[in-house]
Amino acid sequence: MKPIEEDLAARQQVWEAMQMLFMDTSQYYELPRIAQACARSPYTVAELRSILFLEVFPACRFNMTPLMWPGGEWTGLDRERLTERILLKHRHGRRPLLMGWLQTAYWWARLKPRIQALRKDDGFSGSPRTRLAKPPTGESSG
């Protein structure tokens, strides 16, 4: 996976969707949209997990603690603010955060199979990079 700074355009699409797991909303209703954004991304499932745990979680976990942020954010951070927080708070090369990790793992366990099912339903196999390069089964490339 490319460093964050070299991959902002593709990462921002995923960040904007994933941040909703940390907003003061019903995450179950957000899961289909988040899974769609992740399934369309160029990242493997392992890379998506890293993005969630090492980038989005550290930047958005403030919203999980009502004592730190009474009322919580509902609509998500705008792209600029979210990007700024992720660039500042990401944990690549640093010790992972513990507070909020279990809740993040809970949502990842529900998100991962949805991503995999969407990618399978699209008729693609292999890595996302391979999937983007070849047409679905039954279609010709020419």
N, C-alpha and C positions, 0 to 999 in steps of 0.2 A: 504494500500500500504506500502511495506517495505521502510525503510529509504534508501536513495540513495546509501550509502556506502555498504549496504547489497544486493544490487540489480543491480550492475553495468552491468553485461553481458546482461541482457534483456533490461535494460534502454538504453544502448549504441546503440542498433539497432534502437530504436525509435528516439533517439537524432540525430543520423546521418541523418535520413530521414527528421525529422522536421526542422533541421537547414536550409534546403534549402528554407524555407519560408522567410528567412532573408538574403539570398544571392542576389547578383546583377544579377539575371537571371529572366526569365519569370516563375513566380511561377505557373501559370496555367499549364504549361507543366510538372511541378514537382508533381502536385497534385495526379495523379494516383499512382506514385511510393510511395509517402508519405503515401497515404491511404492504400496501400498494406502492407507496413511495420507496420502500426498501427493496421490494422485488424489482422495480424498474431501474434501480441504481446499478452502477457497474461493480459493486462490491460483493465479495463472497460473504457467506453467512458468518464466517469467522471474523472478517473485517467489519461487518455490521455490528457484531458483538463488541468489538474493540471500540468502535465509534460510540456506541451507547455507553459503555462502562468507563471509557477513558476520556471522552470528550463531552458528550451531552450530560451525563450524570454529574460530573464535577461542576459544570456551569449552571445547572438547573436545580441542583439539590436544595438550594436555599428555599425553594418553594414547597418543600416537603415538610418543613418545620414551622408550624403555625406560630410558635413563640418568636421566631425571627422575622416572620413576614405575616402579620395578622391579616386574615382574609384571603391571602394568596392571590397569585396571578391566575386569571382564567383563560385569557385568549392567546397566551404565548407571547414571547418577546419578539419584537420586530427583527428582521434579518440582520441589520447592522449591530444592534445591541447583543443579539445572540452570538454572532460571530466574534464580537469583541470579548464577550465573557468566555467563550470556548478557547480563543487564542490565549487568554490570560490564565484560565483555570485547568486546561487539559492536563492529564496525568501521564502522558507518554514519557518514559524515562524516569518517572517518579513513583513513589510508593502509592499504591491504590488507596482510595478512601474507603472507610468502613461504614460510617454512619449513612444509612440509606441503601447500602449494598444489597441487603436481603429483599427490599421492596423492588429494587431495580432487577434483581435476579428473578423475582416473581413475574414481572411483566415481560422479561426476555423469554421466559419459559412459555409464555402464551403467544408472543410475537413470532418467534422462530418458526414454529410449524406452519403458521399462516404464510410467511414469506416463502417457505419451501413449497407449500401447496400451490401458491400463485405461480411460482416459477415452473412447476411441473405441469400445471394446467395450460400454460402458454405453449407447451410442446417443445420446450427447450431442454437441453441436457448439458451437462458440463459446467464449467465455471461461467460466471456472468460475462466475462470477456469473450468467451467462446460463443455464448448465447447471443450476444449482440452482433456477432459476425456472421451467424448462419440463419437462414430462414426457418420458420416453423416446419414441422413435418407436413408433407403434402403440398408445399408450395415450391415452385421452382425458383432458382436464384437468377434467372435471366429473363 
